[in-house]
Amino acid sequence: MLKIGSIRFQARCNRHPMYNPEDGRGAIRGGCPKCELLHEIHLAHVKLVDLMRKTKNDTPKAAAAKAGASVDPRQTALF
């Protein structure tokens, strides 16, 4: 079993406080290195969450749940 603790991370670029990493690399002004780092952190987080979901969905419990009941699509937004 792998335990990953809850980490709260809040950071902003001092020069570009309105930059949102979800907007992508195209929203970075002037090649700002801190905005680039924030974007890379966001991409790593998205990849980690995706891998965790894939791993969780490969368990025998998940396979049995898939066979037994349909998943409410509204519930996926909670992750």
C-alpha positions as CSV (number, residue, x, y, z in Angstrom):
1,M,0.0,0.0,0.0
2,L,1.2,3.5,-0.9
3,K,0.2,6.3,1.4
4,I,0.4,9.8,0.0
5,G,-0.3,12.5,2.5
6,S,-2.4,15.5,1.9
7,I,-0.3,18.4,0.7
8,R,-1.6,21.9,0.3
9,F,0.3,24.1,-2.1
10,Q,-0.4,27.7,-2.8
11,A,2.0,29.8,-4.9
12,R,1.7,32.7,-7.2
13,C,4.1,34.6,-9.4
14,N,5.0,38.0,-8.0
15,R,5.2,39.6,-11.4
16,H,2.0,37.9,-12.8
17,P,-0.4,37.3,-9.9
18,M,-3.3,36.6,-12.3
19,Y,-1.6,33.7,-14.1
20,N,-3.6,30.5,-13.8
21,P,-1.6,27.3,-14.7
22,E,-4.8,25.7,-16.1
23,D,-4.7,28.3,-18.9
24,G,-1.6,26.6,-20.3
25,R,1.8,27.7,-21.5
26,G,0.3,30.2,-23.9
27,A,-0.8,32.4,-21.0
28,I,2.8,32.9,-19.7
29,R,4.1,36.3,-20.4
30,G,7.6,36.9,-21.5
31,G,8.8,33.4,-20.6
32,C,8.6,34.0,-16.9
33,P,10.5,31.2,-15.1
34,K,8.2,31.1,-12.1
35,C,5.1,30.9,-14.2
36,E,6.8,28.0,-16.1
37,L,7.4,26.2,-12.9
38,L,3.8,26.7,-11.8
39,H,2.7,25.2,-15.1
40,E,5.0,22.2,-14.7
41,I,3.7,21.6,-11.2
42,H,0.1,21.7,-12.5
43,L,1.0,19.2,-15.3
44,A,2.6,16.9,-12.8
45,H,-0.4,17.1,-10.5
46,V,-2.8,16.3,-13.4
47,K,-0.7,13.3,-14.4
48,L,-0.5,12.0,-10.7
49,V,-4.2,12.2,-10.3
50,D,-4.8,10.4,-13.6
51,L,-2.4,7.6,-12.6
52,M,-4.0,7.3,-9.2
53,R,-7.4,6.9,-10.9
54,K,-6.1,4.3,-13.3
55,T,-4.6,2.3,-10.5
56,K,-7.7,2.5,-8.4
57,N,-9.9,1.4,-11.4
58,D,-7.7,-1.7,-11.9
59,T,-8.4,-3.2,-8.5
60,P,-10.7,-6.2,-8.2
61,K,-13.3,-4.2,-6.2
62,A,-13.5,-1.7,-9.0
63,A,-14.0,-4.4,-11.6
64,A,-16.8,-5.9,-9.5
65,A,-18.4,-2.5,-9.1
66,K,-18.3,-1.9,-12.8
67,A,-20.0,-5.2,-13.5
68,G,-22.7,-4.6,-10.9
69,A,-23.8,-1.0,-11.2
70,S,-23.5,2.0,-13.5
71,V,-21.7,5.1,-12.3
72,D,-23.5,8.3,-12.0
73,P,-21.6,10.8,-14.3
74,R,-22.2,13.6,-11.9
75,Q,-20.0,11.9,-9.3
76,T,-16.8,12.1,-11.4
77,A,-16.7,15.9,-10.9
78,L,-16.1,15.3,-7.2
79,F,-12.6,14.0,-7.8
